[in-house]
Amino acid sequence: MKLDLILREAEIITLEADRPRATSVGVLAGRIAGFDEELEGCTAEREVSLGGATVVPGFIDAHCHTTWWGLGLGAVELEQARGLEELYALLEAEVRRLEDQPGAWVNGTGFNHKHHGGAFPDIRRLDEITGDRPLYLRHVSGHLSITNSATLRLAGVFESGFADPTGGAVLRGADGYPTGVVEESAQQLIQNLLLPYPVERIVEALDAATTRYAAEGITSFTEAGIGGGWIGHSPVEVQAYLTAKRAGKLHARAQLMPALDSLRPIEANAADMHGTGSGRGLDLGVVAGFGDEWVSLGPVKVFMDGSLLGATAAVTEDYCGHQHNTGYLLDSPEAYRERVDAAYRAGWPIALHAIGDAAIDLATEIIIGCQERYGRNHLPNRIEHFGIARPDQLAPVAAAGIAVAPQAAFIGPLGDQFAALVGPEREGWLYRGRSLVEAGILVAGSSDLPVADNNVLRAMQSWVDRRTEQGKILGGAAEGLTAEEALRTYTDWAAQATGTADQKGTLRRGKLADFAVLSGSPLEADDISDLEVLATIVGGEFSFVRLDSGAAASSAPESLFAPEPDAAVVR
């Protein structure tokens, strides 16, 4: 039998109990055809010797913001600035660059107040730098932005009778003048000046972003919010993904979470939607699971609270140094119960953004209530982030079969800030690991890109050692996962949490031929983050091949570094 591809001389980690290891794997029509002795007598259009490199299931990022990140790749990178004067200098340089582009926005991304002694830019200085040119600077958390007076004027903030929108605020100083910080759902005031992005621009953003995904070994991802609210980019955002796929510009499989705001009231036969005849959904009864193995719909994304960095996540006890501040829900509990119930009975699984323990309480209550009234959905219901979880919250989540998507990627760059905000008594509640697994909760690995980077190997090491930039072991060493568990969060468990475990997440005959080729085994490495991605394969096609001749790559033969002409390769 002639196959499309055979990978030989590899250490293959399947994560399957029946055949945990193999040394060769064959691919036919984008799926795994067999291993080792099952390939006897087979030839292939292409045979690649990996020279002992390790093959694992392709990585799945179960919660990220691909279009947002892709659009921001051309923005000023603010993370590099140390001190506000350096930040102002970057913005001045960008204004000079845009001199021949009247009306062009000054865009920046990655601002974190920790690099500036906790300070935020002064709006009056920003006004001096930008004049009448609109300004949009994204905070690393994604839950607040910084802008200037010109942009606030365009957004109507200075008009008589302006009021903050529900679930957000335009922050003001003691004199009543805006500080330039726009919080939570109020960011839509700025986004509305930019939306909708044209499909062509979203396609280019997807091409740029998923090319970089391939370099991290990522073969699938879940886009956490499209089509509506301040997180969406176009009411026809699905079309952009399909266009990107047809044009060869989508380099990883995409599951798309419609934002709750993108759903609308729908009516059907009185016997439908659990005998109510009404709910919230998309036209023609399209629900999660619609699509194919490249582009499909996932759960509905619902923002319930804010961010931990911004001290807007809804918690039950004050943040340290923030007297009488317990964050807030972005809408009333009653509104969430009604709107989520309407989506659920229309057939949508739900993914509720809940970082603070107060928000987790409400999210758990809503999911359990929906499951009791209408039964469990065909995809797992999820709580996104699960950032500050009390010990008593774990058992109910496990019993209800709710999947969670915390971000180990946050621990290194953001963990010290988190710990300072909650204090030592609550530090053990932060982005849990071991206690979730022992409680029986399904844990999906994710980056929340661009809040943290999507270097999966570094995130896996953070699951294991939980070490922050300043050397703190966040929550204590007892919260660390084993190397195999860390690998499963980005493969097996992420596939289960996204409802795709029959197709991906482990390696067995008949599943999709999605692989990450690594310079060594993550199960044996002293530090997983020291490993390198040598190649990424999606459906039997190389989406990335490492072309440089670094030390880690040199142990593999030249055949590994000869991608097919139509492969998407990062150079």
Phi, psi and omega per residue, in radians:
M1 nan 2.397 3.141
K2 -1.780 2.091 3.131
L3 -1.679 3.051 3.095
D4 -1.457 -0.645 -3.062
L5 -2.656 2.433 2.939
I6 -2.251 2.208 3.016
L7 -1.724 2.208 -3.091
R8 -2.150 2.919 3.090
E9 0.917 0.890 -3.126
A10 -2.164 2.760 2.914
E11 -1.751 1.768 -3.029
I12 -1.731 2.128 3.093
I13 -1.805 1.900 -3.012
T14 -1.534 -0.431 -3.001
L15 1.095 0.368 3.059
E16 -1.888 2.328 -3.080
A17 -1.136 -0.645 -3.065
D18 -1.205 -0.590 3.106
R19 -2.517 1.456 -3.054
P20 -1.234 -0.465 -3.091
R21 -2.326 2.663 3.045
A22 -2.682 2.969 3.110
T23 -2.076 -0.205 3.092
S24 -2.577 2.655 3.140
V25 -2.522 2.443 3.116
G26 -1.944 2.644 -3.079
V27 -2.253 2.351 3.047
L28 -2.428 2.227 3.094
A29 0.934 0.679 3.037
G30 1.440 0.068 -3.116
R31 -2.231 2.800 -3.131
I32 -1.249 2.166 -3.111
A33 -1.646 -0.395 3.138
G34 2.806 3.083 -3.111
F35 -2.278 2.647 2.910
D36 0.757 -1.972 -3.036
E37 -1.122 -0.375 3.104
E38 -1.223 -0.230 -3.123
L39 -1.710 0.043 -3.140
E40 -1.029 2.278 -3.131
G41 1.499 -0.075 -3.122
C42 -1.602 2.517 2.946
T43 -2.067 3.096 -3.120
A44 -2.612 2.715 3.041
E45 -1.016 -0.602 3.129
R46 -2.486 2.221 3.058
E47 -2.060 2.288 -3.065
V48 -2.165 2.186 3.033
S49 -1.602 2.210 -3.076
L50 -1.677 -0.005 3.015
G51 0.992 0.611 3.099
G52 1.571 0.041 3.082
A53 -1.113 2.778 -3.083
T54 -1.689 2.359 3.080
V55 -1.982 2.228 3.074
V56 -2.208 2.892 3.044
P57 -0.993 2.526 3.100
G58 -0.963 2.492 -3.077
F59 -1.307 2.512 3.127
I60 -2.068 2.061 3.045
D61 -1.639 1.869 -2.944
A62 -1.455 -0.015 3.097
H63 -2.824 1.883 3.113
C64 -2.684 3.051 -3.085
H65 -2.255 1.490 -2.928
T66 -1.251 -0.851 -3.129
T67 -1.120 -0.802 3.108
W68 -0.943 -0.842 -3.128
W69 -1.159 -0.773 -3.127
G70 -1.061 -0.720 3.105
L71 -1.139 -0.535 -3.092
G72 -1.460 -0.085 -3.104
L73 -1.143 -0.369 3.097
G74 -1.684 0.047 -3.116
A75 -1.466 2.909 3.066
V76 -1.171 2.221 3.141
E77 -1.472 1.824 -3.051
L78 -1.451 -0.259 -3.095
E79 -1.060 -0.463 -3.078
Q80 -1.301 -0.333 -3.070
A81 -1.323 2.414 3.066
R82 -2.179 1.759 -3.033
G83 1.753 2.516 -3.043
L84 -1.142 -0.509 3.120
E85 -1.101 -0.668 3.070
E86 -1.151 -0.672 3.110
L87 -1.114 -0.799 3.125
Y88 -1.051 -0.664 3.137
A89 -1.116 -0.704 3.089
L90 -1.071 -0.723 -3.128
L91 -1.216 -0.665 3.091
E92 -1.067 -0.720 3.121
A93 -1.128 -0.661 3.131
E94 -1.192 -0.676 3.097
V95 -1.086 -0.716 3.092
R96 -1.102 -0.678 3.139
R97 -1.113 -0.542 -3.058
L98 -1.625 0.174 -3.044
E99 -0.959 -0.619 -3.104
D100 -1.635 0.271 3.124
Q101 -2.181 1.397 -3.118
P102 -1.008 2.354 3.095
G103 1.437 -0.133 -3.139
A104 -1.182 2.460 -3.138
W105 -1.363 2.620 2.919
V106 -1.634 1.990 -3.104
N107 -1.960 2.379 3.070
G108 -2.410 2.694 -3.110
T109 -2.472 2.717 3.019
G110 1.509 0.290 3.125
F111 -1.180 2.297 3.036
N112 -2.355 2.109 -3.081
H113 -1.094 -0.277 3.119
K114 -1.115 -0.427 -3.133
H115 -1.434 -0.017 -3.052
H116 -2.311 0.564 3.127
G117 1.117 0.448 -3.127
G118 1.475 -0.009 -3.083
A119 -1.526 2.717 3.047
F120 -1.957 2.734 3.125
P121 -1.026 2.585 3.089
D122 -1.447 2.181 -3.063
I123 -1.083 -0.558 -3.130
R124 -1.207 -0.615 3.066
R125 -1.220 -0.680 3.091
L126 -1.083 -0.691 3.123
D127 -1.115 -0.691 3.106
E128 -1.068 -0.692 -3.086
I129 -1.280 -0.721 -2.958
T130 -1.742 -0.391 -3.077
G131 1.076 -2.225 -3.121
D132 -1.568 0.087 -3.107
R133 -1.402 2.280 3.129
P134 -1.096 2.596 -3.090
L135 -2.322 2.392 3.141
Y136 -2.527 1.835 3.129
L137 -1.961 2.173 -3.100
R138 -1.634 2.284 3.017
H139 -1.269 2.627 -3.094
V140 -1.032 -0.517 -3.131
S141 -1.225 -0.403 -3.047
G142 1.413 -0.117 -3.037
H143 -1.795 0.086 2.974
L144 -2.693 2.760 3.126
S145 -2.330 2.880 3.135
I146 -2.187 2.329 -3.089
T147 -2.505 -3.055 -3.083
N148 -2.047 3.122 -3.095
S149 -1.156 -0.627 -3.128
A150 -1.052 -0.743 -3.138
T151 -1.215 -0.746 3.120
L152 -1.090 -0.586 3.096
R153 -1.154 -0.764 3.100
L154 -1.074 -0.576 -3.103
A155 -1.433 -0.056 3.079
G156 1.481 0.240 -3.068
V157 -1.176 -0.508 -3.097
F158 -1.585 0.012 -3.138
E159 -1.315 2.608 3.130
S160 -1.060 2.335 3.104
G161 1.498 0.056 3.106
F162 -1.061 2.390 3.076
A163 -2.314 2.535 3.102
D164 -1.045 2.466 3.088
P165 -1.233 2.783 3.071
T166 -1.036 2.272 3.087
G167 1.426 0.333 3.129
G168 -2.890 3.084 -3.100
A169 -2.784 2.534 2.885
V170 -1.659 1.887 -3.023
L171 -1.232 2.545 -3.103
R172 -2.236 2.657 3.098
G173 -1.457 -3.064 -3.118
A174 -1.083 -0.475 -3.139
D175 -1.490 0.026 3.128
G176 1.517 -0.122 -3.136
Y177 -1.459 2.480 3.131
P178 -0.992 2.481 3.080
T179 -1.444 -0.254 -3.044
G180 1.723 -0.203 3.121
V181 -1.508 2.210 -3.140
V182 -2.072 2.124 -2.896
E183 -1.889 2.429 2.979
E184 0.911 -2.293 -2.987
S185 -1.166 -0.269 3.065
A186 -1.132 -0.294 3.075
Q187 -1.047 -0.374 3.138
Q188 -1.146 -0.403 3.057
L189 -1.040 -0.658 3.099
I190 -1.386 -0.787 -3.126
Q191 -1.007 -0.624 -3.121
N192 -1.100 -0.381 3.080
L193 -1.342 -0.296 -3.090
L194 -1.887 -0.476 -3.044
L195 -1.410 2.737 -0.171
P196 -1.450 2.557 3.035
Y197 -1.242 2.501 3.087
P198 -1.169 2.586 3.139
V199 -0.952 -0.725 -3.109
E200 -1.026 -0.699 -3.123
R201 -1.230 -0.656 3.094
I202 -1.121 -0.706 3.117
V203 -1.033 -0.789 3.134
E204 -1.127 -0.641 3.084
A205 -1.123 -0.714 3.110
L206 -1.138 -0.697 3.110
D207 -1.057 -0.868 -3.123
A208 -1.103 -0.754 -3.073
A209 -1.216 -0.856 -3.036
T210 -1.325 -0.357 2.948
T211 -1.066 -0.730 3.106
R212 -1.267 -0.570 3.040
Y213 -1.003 -0.777 -3.105
A214 -1.028 -0.613 3.140
A215 -1.192 -0.269 3.100
E216 -1.739 0.087 -3.133
G217 1.467 0.181 -3.085
I218 -1.470 2.186 3.126
T219 -1.961 -0.267 3.109
S220 -2.545 2.654 3.083
F221 -2.652 2.758 3.030
T222 -1.971 2.104 3.124
E223 -1.455 2.015 -2.938
A224 -1.590 1.129 3.017
G225 2.227 1.911 3.083
I226 -2.330 2.785 2.865
G227 1.468 -0.235 -3.075
G228 -2.904 3.031 -3.137
G229 1.118 -2.929 -3.117
W230 -1.424 -0.050 -3.127
I231 -1.691 -0.342 -3.118
G232 -1.453 2.860 -3.093
H233 -2.117 -0.273 3.126
S234 -2.924 2.542 3.045
P235 -1.219 -0.177 3.088
V236 -2.040 0.672 -3.042
E237 -1.114 -0.570 3.099
V238 -1.048 -0.680 3.131
Q239 -1.019 -0.630 3.138
A240 -1.123 -0.716 3.116
Y241 -1.125 -0.752 3.128
L242 -1.142 -0.708 3.101
T243 -1.104 -0.738 3.109
A244 -1.073 -0.728 3.130
K245 -1.105 -0.810 -3.123
R246 -1.116 -0.546 -3.102
A247 -1.525 0.046 -3.114
G248 1.271 0.459 -3.087
K249 -1.995 0.244 3.030
L250 -2.051 1.981 -2.956
H251 -1.883 0.226 3.021
A252 -2.670 2.709 -3.113
R253 -1.293 2.413 -3.010
A254 -2.074 2.193 2.909
Q255 -1.850 2.245 -2.978
L256 -1.945 2.181 3.069
M257 -1.643 1.923 3.025
P258 -1.132 2.393 3.031
A259 -1.193 2.566 -3.127
L260 -0.953 -0.621 -3.125
D261 -1.172 -0.266 3.135
S262 -1.455 -0.222 3.098
L263 -1.455 2.730 3.117
R264 -2.364 2.822 3.095
P265 -1.062 2.364 3.091
I266 -2.272 2.615 3.137
E267 -2.144 2.499 3.117
A268 -2.535 -2.919 3.094
N269 -1.026 2.564 -3.097
A270 -1.053 -0.385 3.130
A271 -1.423 -0.254 -3.084
D272 -1.474 2.967 3.110
M273 0.905 0.937 3.087
H274 1.002 0.704 3.039
G275 1.351 0.198 3.115
T276 -1.731 -0.452 -3.122
G277 1.282 0.039 -3.106
S278 -2.587 2.733 3.110
G279 -3.065 -2.830 3.068
R280 -2.143 2.248 -3.106
G281 -2.895 -2.782 3.083
L282 -1.899 2.833 -3.096
D283 -1.057 2.644 3.077
L284 1.202 0.188 3.111
G285 1.319 0.328 3.097
V286 -1.117 2.320 -3.142
V287 -2.393 -3.104 3.140
A288 -0.970 2.463 -3.086
G289 1.746 -0.315 3.128
F290 -1.179 2.331 -3.138
G291 2.251 -2.738 -3.133
D292 -2.298 -2.912 -3.058
E293 -1.267 -0.139 3.115
W294 -1.772 -0.748 -3.134
V295 -2.379 2.096 -3.132
S296 -2.547 2.845 3.108
L297 -1.591 2.469 3.093
G298 -1.974 -2.701 -3.124
P299 -1.171 2.908 3.016
V300 -1.398 2.309 3.140
K301 -1.598 2.259 -3.112
V302 -2.245 2.091 3.030
F303 -1.428 2.152 -3.140
M304 -1.915 -0.579 3.104
D305 -2.492 -3.024 -3.040
G306 -1.644 -2.368 -3.049
S307 -2.063 2.750 3.068
L308 -1.291 -0.757 -3.134
L309 -1.042 -0.632 3.141
G310 -1.520 0.035 -3.100
A311 0.954 0.636 3.075
T312 -1.980 -0.102 3.028
A313 -1.124 2.422 -3.032
A314 -1.380 1.982 -3.102
V315 -2.122 2.900 -3.101
T316 -1.637 -0.242 3.088
E317 -2.255 2.625 -3.110
D318 -0.967 2.567 2.949
Y319 -1.208 2.566 3.106
C320 -1.132 2.291 -3.122
G321 1.355 0.092 -3.141
H322 -2.264 1.316 -3.057
Q323 -1.063 2.362 3.128
H324 1.075 0.528 3.063
N325 -2.155 1.932 3.064
T326 -2.027 0.434 -3.115
G327 1.169 -2.846 -3.134
Y328 -2.843 2.703 2.943
L329 -1.324 2.626 -3.100
L330 -1.479 -0.095 3.030
D331 -2.748 3.077 -3.120
S332 -1.311 2.625 3.070
P333 -0.962 -0.654 -3.135
E334 -1.109 -0.720 3.134
A335 -1.124 -0.727 3.101
Y336 -1.105 -0.787 -3.121
R337 -1.033 -0.784 -3.085
E338 -1.199 -0.824 -3.043
R339 -1.256 -0.711 3.128
V340 -1.200 -0.696 3.091
D341 -1.031 -0.740 -3.132
A342 -1.122 -0.661 3.100
A343 -1.229 -0.726 -3.077
Y344 -1.130 -0.796 -3.107
R345 -1.225 -0.292 3.047
A346 -1.451 -0.024 3.041
G347 1.939 0.083 -3.078
W348 -1.637 2.182 2.858
P349 -1.153 2.831 -3.015
I350 -2.235 2.514 3.089
A351 -2.200 1.849 -3.014
L352 -1.748 2.081 3.066
H353 -1.249 1.949 3.135
A354 -2.493 1.898 -3.131
I355 -1.685 -0.876 -3.113
G356 -1.367 2.744 -3.078
D357 -1.149 -0.519 3.083
A358 -1.162 -0.697 3.090
A359 -1.192 -0.644 3.095
I360 -1.099 -0.675 3.070
D361 -0.975 -0.862 -3.100
L362 -1.194 -0.724 3.133
A363 -1.056 -0.776 3.130
T364 -1.106 -0.774 3.121
E365 -1.037 -0.777 -3.105
I366 -1.142 -0.799 -3.120
I367 -1.120 -0.819 3.139
I368 -1.065 -0.713 3.115
G369 -1.078 -0.778 3.123
C370 -1.108 -0.738 3.141
Q371 -1.148 -0.652 3.125
E372 -1.200 -0.632 -3.114
R373 -1.381 -0.672 -2.960
Y374 -2.149 -0.029 -3.095
G375 1.509 2.962 3.130
R376 -1.350 2.662 -3.111
N377 -1.518 3.004 -3.138
H378 -1.346 -0.316 2.953
L379 -1.946 2.582 3.131
P380 -1.074 2.490 2.914
N381 -1.355 2.620 -2.957
R382 -2.357 2.668 2.892
I383 -2.022 2.071 -3.111
E384 -1.447 2.327 3.073
H385 1.463 -1.027 3.115
F386 0.866 0.863 -2.875
G387 -1.354 -0.669 -3.124
I388 -2.220 1.584 -2.986
A389 -1.939 2.079 3.076
R390 -1.179 2.725 3.131
P391 -1.014 -0.632 -3.092
D392 -1.274 -0.156 -3.108
Q393 -1.523 -0.210 -3.025
L394 -1.301 -0.817 -3.054
A395 -1.061 -0.792 3.117
P396 -1.074 -0.655 3.121
V397 -1.147 -0.764 3.121
A398 -1.107 -0.795 -3.102
A399 -1.096 -0.558 -3.121
A400 -1.481 -0.036 3.137
G401 1.206 0.463 -3.131
I402 -1.425 2.250 3.049
A403 -1.470 2.623 3.089
V404 -2.178 2.645 -3.134
A405 -2.248 1.356 3.029
P406 -1.429 2.928 -3.058
Q407 -2.079 1.735 3.021
A408 -1.103 -0.436 3.128
A409 -1.074 -0.356 3.122
F410 -1.290 -0.462 -2.900
I411 -1.042 -0.815 -3.120
G412 -1.121 -1.113 -3.021
P413 -1.318 -0.435 -2.995
L414 -2.078 -0.183 -3.009
G415 -1.036 -0.656 -3.141
D416 -1.149 -0.680 3.079
Q417 -1.128 -0.745 3.124
F418 -1.028 -0.848 -3.073
A419 -1.066 -0.687 3.136
A420 -1.154 -0.561 -3.098
L421 -1.310 -0.545 -3.080
V422 -1.801 -0.339 3.126
G423 1.453 2.877 -3.030
P424 -1.105 -0.530 -3.100
E425 -1.201 -0.461 -3.124
R426 -1.905 -0.025 -3.076
E427 -1.003 -0.632 -3.137
G428 -1.167 -0.186 3.117
W429 -1.503 -0.157 -2.969
L430 -1.399 2.169 3.004
Y431 0.673 1.091 -3.053
R432 -1.071 2.766 3.065
G433 -2.249 -1.446 -3.081
R434 -0.941 -0.765 -3.089
S435 -1.132 -0.523 3.067
L436 -1.188 -0.820 -3.110
V437 -1.107 -0.775 -3.130
E438 -1.171 -0.455 3.078
A439 -1.344 -0.209 -3.134
G440 1.578 0.375 -3.140
I441 -1.576 2.399 3.104
L442 -1.369 2.101 -3.037
V443 -1.939 2.109 3.136
A444 -1.823 2.261 3.110
G445 -1.299 2.450 3.139
S446 -2.807 2.862 -3.076
S447 -1.875 -0.511 -2.931
D448 1.025 0.464 3.071
L449 -0.779 2.326 0.174
P450 -1.671 0.278 3.096
V451 -1.087 -0.750 2.961
A452 -2.226 2.839 3.104
D453 -1.289 2.944 -3.095
N454 -1.903 0.633 3.006
N455 -1.283 1.705 -3.018
V456 -1.105 -0.695 -3.110
L457 -1.104 -0.676 3.091
R458 -1.185 -0.700 3.109
A459 -1.115 -0.688 3.101
M460 -1.077 -0.719 3.099
Q461 -1.120 -0.618 3.087
S462 -1.140 -0.614 3.027
W463 -1.030 -0.649 -3.062
V464 -1.372 -0.886 -2.991
D465 -1.795 -0.351 3.059
R466 0.991 0.601 -3.046
R467 -1.595 2.251 3.096
T468 -1.509 3.030 3.135
E469 -1.019 -0.600 -3.108
Q470 -1.596 0.155 3.042
G471 1.567 0.072 3.075
K472 -1.256 2.498 3.003
I473 -1.672 1.730 -2.971
L474 -1.092 2.057 3.138
G475 1.384 -0.051 -3.140
G476 1.616 2.713 -3.092
A477 -1.083 -0.424 -3.112
A478 -1.133 -0.323 3.122
E479 -1.479 -0.087 -3.117
G480 -1.219 2.598 3.069
L481 -1.670 2.835 2.973
T482 -1.296 2.865 3.125
A483 -1.056 -0.689 3.132
E484 -1.165 -0.720 3.101
E485 -1.098 -0.706 3.105
A486 -1.059 -0.742 3.085
L487 -1.102 -0.725 -3.127
R488 -1.139 -0.527 3.134
T489 -1.044 -0.571 -3.112
Y490 -1.719 0.089 -3.124
T491 -2.340 -1.601 -3.080
D492 -0.963 -0.938 -3.057
W493 -1.249 -0.619 3.080
A494 -1.123 -0.662 3.091
A495 -1.125 -0.749 3.098
Q496 -1.089 -0.757 -3.094
A497 -1.170 -0.469 3.112
T498 -1.657 0.076 3.096
G499 1.261 0.439 -3.068
T500 -2.150 0.360 -3.045
A501 -1.151 -0.348 3.080
D502 -1.284 -0.227 -3.070
Q503 -2.011 -0.421 -2.980
K504 -2.720 -3.135 3.072
G505 1.718 -0.559 2.982
T506 -2.349 2.963 -3.101
L507 -1.930 1.977 3.008
R508 -2.646 2.824 -3.079
R509 -0.999 2.300 3.138
G510 1.707 -0.349 3.106
K511 -1.382 2.888 3.115
L512 -1.055 2.458 -3.113
A513 -1.485 1.211 3.139
D514 -1.925 2.029 -3.038
F515 -2.314 2.609 2.863
A516 -1.983 2.250 3.122
V517 -1.788 2.112 -3.021
L518 -2.010 2.772 -3.124
S519 -1.298 -0.195 3.100
G520 -2.916 3.094 -3.090
S521 -1.451 2.226 3.061
P522 -1.196 -0.276 3.127
L523 -1.430 -0.245 -3.068
E524 -2.135 -0.183 -3.068
A525 -1.188 2.473 3.031
D526 -1.136 -0.634 3.099
D527 -2.458 1.935 -3.060
I528 -1.043 -0.576 -3.089
S529 -1.194 -0.240 3.083
D530 -1.384 -0.260 3.109
L531 -1.240 2.849 3.109
E532 -2.235 2.597 3.026
V533 -1.446 2.050 3.140
L534 -1.574 -0.552 3.133
A535 -2.826 2.724 3.050
T536 -2.294 2.368 -3.054
I537 -2.254 2.199 3.119
V538 -2.090 2.040 -3.138
G539 1.049 0.586 3.118
G540 1.447 0.004 3.131
E541 -1.949 2.417 3.121
F542 -1.256 2.116 3.018
S543 -1.709 -0.279 3.088
F544 -2.698 2.411 2.984
V545 -2.401 2.302 -3.140
R546 -1.275 2.064 -3.047
L547 -1.703 -0.367 -3.139
D548 -1.331 2.905 -3.036
S549 -1.902 0.805 3.103
G550 -1.115 2.955 -3.056
A551 -1.050 -0.711 -3.080
A552 -1.200 -0.541 -3.085
A553 -1.460 -0.383 -2.973
S554 -1.197 -0.298 -3.130
S555 -1.325 -0.234 -3.125
A556 -1.683 2.592 -3.087
P557 -1.240 2.889 -3.083
E558 -1.049 -0.511 -3.080
S559 -1.039 -0.469 3.117
L560 -1.145 -0.481 -3.005
F561 -1.810 0.566 3.118
A562 -2.171 1.310 -3.104
P563 -1.158 2.729 3.095
E564 -1.161 2.697 -3.015
P565 -1.000 -0.585 -3.074
D566 -1.650 0.166 -3.139
A567 -1.284 2.574 3.043
A568 -1.480 1.931 -3.003
V569 -2.095 2.333 3.036
V570 -1.502 2.226 3.125
R571 -1.992 nan nan
